[in-house]
Amino acid sequence: TIYPGMQMTSVFIWKCLGKLRELGLLTWYAHVKKSPISLNDVCCLVPAWFGALATVFLGLLTLETTNSYAASACAALCMATVPAHLMRSVGGGYDNESIALTAMCATFYLWCRSLRGPYEASKHTYIYGTLAGLAYAYMVAAWGGFTFVVNAVGCHAFCLAVVGRYTEKLRVAYSLFYVVGTIGAILVPVVGWRPLKDMELLPPLLVFVGLQVQARAMAYIRKNECGLVKGLMVLAAHGFVLVAVLLGIGFILYPRGYFGPPSSRVRGLFVKHTRTGNPLVDSVAEHQPTSKQAYTQYLSHAYDLVPYGLGLSLLRVSDATPLLWIYFGIAYHFANKMARLMILAGPIASALVGVALGAAFDHGILFSVQALVARFFPGQKEKPARKKEKLPVKIRRGLARTYRHPVICIARIALALYFALYTVKPKYHDFLGYCNELSEGLSQPSIMFKARLRDGTEIIVDDYREAYWWLRDHTPKDSRILAWWDYGYQITGIGERTTLADGNTWNHEHIATIGRCLTSPEKQAHKIVRHLADYVLVWTGGGGDDLAKSPHMARIGNSVYRDICPDDPTCRSFGFTDRQGTPTPMMAESLLYKLHSHQQRPGVAADPTLFREAYTSRFNKVRIFKVLKVSKTSKQWTRDPANRICDAPGSWYCVGQYPPALRELISRRIDFAQLEDFNKQRGGDADAYVAQYMARMEGRAASSAGRYEAPKYFEVADVDEDDYEEDDDVPAGDEEAYAASQKENEERARASVEAQKEEWARWSNSEDTTLMWQIVSSGEVSELEAWLKRAPGLIHLRAEDGRGPLWWAYEYDRPDMVALLVREGADPDATDSLGMAPREMAP
């Protein structure tokens, strides 16, 4: 969200479309005649537009690396439909990756195109090398994944130079790409001089320098007509001097802290485990390792063809082809480490599918037809073979003549047609149908979804949007909302209210402060919250709600406030004690648990003098509480523009500061020192803390779970009775409306609890649940489909623990069954008795 390319692109397109409309060039569209195109419309369509562009560039890249139009067409067709690409190219899915993948595919294509031609650089080398640099600069402005792109290109150039395929065009093309791209990257505010400092961005710089040195050495060798041995000695001498100079520069700059460390996300991609030592990064689900089910879900049948395409690509070697191998290796490694990076696998999987299918078409049909035409309609006589040919040459010529024999060609055509009609066609229809179904699911709004009631009635669960609209319509415009950072953008964009944290996770310490507020005992939390917020919003309703995320909140908070979980970086004392969801004493005392389960669990209620329930959504997915006794002094202080700290007047980047009442608490924070911050002077305590966190998360050290000790919180000052409005407890002049609202919320909460109890009572083990479990666990898709046709209602079958066929399909890694069950109406957002959604059962 800190990279400006996506926003700049959208505004540029919007303004261009506006100008075209003014010139009368878009008036053939009926809706454009009525009103101008809005920026919101452009933002919704940008992913689809750029998804189409990415498909075009991927097809061109495949053509450049294979020289096969069939492979190019098949790759583009796969790219246009594969779910790994659709996940970031559906309309409305406005995300940085929506345009970043297009920039990445464009960069790779333009780079490979610049390498076409003889040894010397041509005008095309200069043109496409410069365009590749510009495409890379655009990639930098769009997404932090630019590190992958520049390193892939750098690795490609390095490999070509090392294996003896160095050419002048390689040096010129890479120099233009690197210089133009790096200048563009430096101009991006959030990047700055990182390309010349950060460890993960230095290898491409070294390749650039190395190519210049190699060019000097090759010029010397050609000028002096050096033989093989002397030429190698010249190259070795130049290499030795280069290494010596680089080591000298490193010895000078490294102690001065010039080089920046790898980011925690990059470092997490190269360790044995996926944990980075940063509990905030480790808490994000998309940063977890990718399961086999994810590959089959997002690649479908393409997953099976990738190995064949990779093997066939090894048979054709050119300057461009190695990029496919490098891209495959890096993307496969990254996708294995982090589920979110599955998007990188979409383009290379499509390209390799194109290689496999293109080779089948070329050798089965195209080359066979060409051989038959040449045999029966010869344009010119073949040149007679040379008299003296070596045996290997004779064997190769003989095999080629046999391969082009008319009988063999006809057999190849027949085999290719049979393969296309009875293997490819059914698989393609299955693949296309699956992609269409998944695309519909991906296109659904992320804050509303379809579900079914117990009687099978389909409904739309719109709790989240309605809750945000309630904030917009029923709270003052200057209200401040405390919520976990996941929902910050939604609260700001839909609810139009200020949130204490959003999806930008730059400020680890600030998010840790919110984690402390939510996981602290209620009274302790209120002493902090009253200085920061007017309302507290929590996600409830089971599944991935705030209570399920709360152990992460405790760990993140403890990484900065060590008094939350003394001597336990993993905060095992904050969580559940059993599979029935019984909270530990620490969780039971927390503000989050009190607000989450307020009047919905026996004996659990928020203190009415500190927090008042203001809103509970229809299906109990969101609850909002009014903070009572809000500090007037702190609120007035935050309203004062003089207290805003920004990097420049009017800037969007403001580091902010806390009200004076919390400064003593904030001064006790320990800035979280990342595990990879090896260039910073850190105390031994920071190293010991991270080492203890890693050891316990990996099970190498004993945990303190079960040995609960009351946290030794630093005491925040008690509430000053003169520092809040007396009418804060009950709205003045509106007692009847307030009482009616309270009664409505209480009735809704009771109804939600009773409905949940009624649903639980219907869950039981039976012969049907046993048989269903056996069918799903054994993977009998056809039998499951036949049974559901006979009795559609069985799709909502639940065992005693609240789990049914969809839970078991995820648990036993049956993607075909998952797709079938969801298509037939199974609710993917339902929860079992522990509040677990089906997808949480995936291995």
Buried (B, 14 or more C-beta within 10 A) or exposed (E): EBBBBBBBBBEEBBEEBBEBBEEEEBEEEEEBEEEEBEBEBBBBBBBBBBBEBBBBBBBBBBBBBBBBBBBBBBBBBBBBBBBBBBBBBBBBBBBBBBBBBBBBBBBBBBBBBBBBBEEEBBEBBBBBBBBBBBBBBBBBBBBBBBBBBBBBBBBBBBBBBEEEBBBBBBBBBBBBBBBBBBEBBBEBEEBEEBBBBBBBBBBBBEBBEBBEBBBEBBEBBEEEEBEEEEBEEBBEEBBEEBEEEBEEEEEEEEEEEBBBBBBBBBBBBEBEEBBBBBBBBBBBEEBBEBBEBBBBBBBBBBBEBBEBBBEBBEEBEBBBBBBBBBBBBBBBBBBBBBBBBBBBBBBBBBBBBBBBBBBBBBBBBBBBEEBBEEEEEEEEEEEEEEEEEEEEEEEEEEEEEEBBEEEBBEEBBEBBEEBBEEEBEEBBEEBBEBBEBBBEBBEEEEBEBBBBEEEEEEEEBBBBBBBBBBBBEEBEEEBBBBBBBBBBBBBBEBBBBBBBBBEEBEBBBBBBBBBBBBBBBBBBBBBBBBBBBBBBBBBBBBBBBBBBBBBBBBBBBBBBBBEBBEEBBBBBBBBBBEEEBEBBEBBBBBBBBBBBBBBBBEEBBBEEEBBBBBBBBBBBBBBBBBBBBBBBBBBEBBEEEEBEEEEEEEEEEEEEBBBEBBEEBBEEBBEBBBBBBEBEEBEEEBEEBBBBBBBBBEEEEEBBBEEBEEBEBEEBEEBEEEBBEEEBBBEEEEEEEBEEBBEEBBEBBEEBBEBBEEBBEEBEEEEBBEBBBEBBEEBBBEBBBEBBEEEEEBBBBBBEBBBBBBBBBBBBBBBBBBBBBBEBBBBBBBBBBBBBBBBBBBE
